[in-house]
Amino acid sequence: MSDQVYSTGRRKESIARVWVSNGTGNITINKKNIDDYFPDKALRMIINQPLEVAKKTDSVDLRITVLGGGLSGQAGAIKHGLSRALTKI
């Protein structure tokens, strides 16, 4: 994989920009840890689904900026952007 892969995801009113790079599994959303940004385990599970399918859970770092909508829409937008980025790898 090149240094970084970028993609955009959208759902409802939310837009997520996702940067994927080689790493150890760190996920940063709007400069916060994923556990701090999404306290709901179900929303974190939605975000992690593409990583589990691609078997990249512990081998990539994610830097994400997301805006608009509610937390559910933001999680869906992140999932969409992450899926698109992983297909580029």
N, C-alpha and C positions, 0 to 999 in steps of 0.2 A: 504494500500500500504506500502511496505517496505520503508526504508529511501530514496533510489534512485533506479531508473530503467534506464538502459543504453541500447542504441541501435545505430546501424550504418545505414546510408542511403547513396545511391549513385545515381547519375544521370549524364549522359554525362561524363565529366572529373572531376566532383566535388564529394567530400566525406565529409559527415557530421557525427559528433559524437554528440549524443543527450543524455543528462542526464535529467530525469524528477523526480521532488521531490514535496512533498506537499508544498503549498505556496499560494500566492495571485495573481498570473498571471504575474509575472516578467519574461521577456524573454531577455536573454543576449546572444549575438552572438559575438564570438571572443572578449570578454570583453567590448563590446559596447552594448548600448541599441538597440533594434530592429529598432526603428525609425531613429537612426543615421546610422546603418549599411545598412538598406534597405529604402532609402528615397521614393521609388516608392510604392504607396499604393497597387497596384495590386500584387506585390511580397509579401507584408506583408499579404495580404488576402490569398494567396496560402499557406503560413506557418500556418495560423490560422485555415484553413479548418478542419484538423483532430481534433483540440481542440473543435471546434464547434459541430462536429458530436458526439464526446464523451461527450459533455456537461462538459468539464473540463476547460473552458476558464479562470475562476477566482479561480480555486482551485489547480492549479499546477504552479510551477516555472520551467523554462527551462534554462539550461546552455548548450550552443551549441558551438562547434568548427567546422569550415568548411574551406576547402581549395580546390584550383583548380577550373578551369573553370570560367565562368562569373557569374553575379548575378542571372540570370534566372536559370542556372544549379544548383547553390548553393541553391536557394529557393526550387527547386525540390528535391534536396538531403536532405534538412532539413525536408521537408514534408514527404519523405519516411522514414527517421529515426524516426521522431516523431510518425508516424502511427505504425511503428513496436514496439516502446516503449509503446504506449498506449494499444496495444493488449496484452502486458505482464501484464498490471495492472488488 
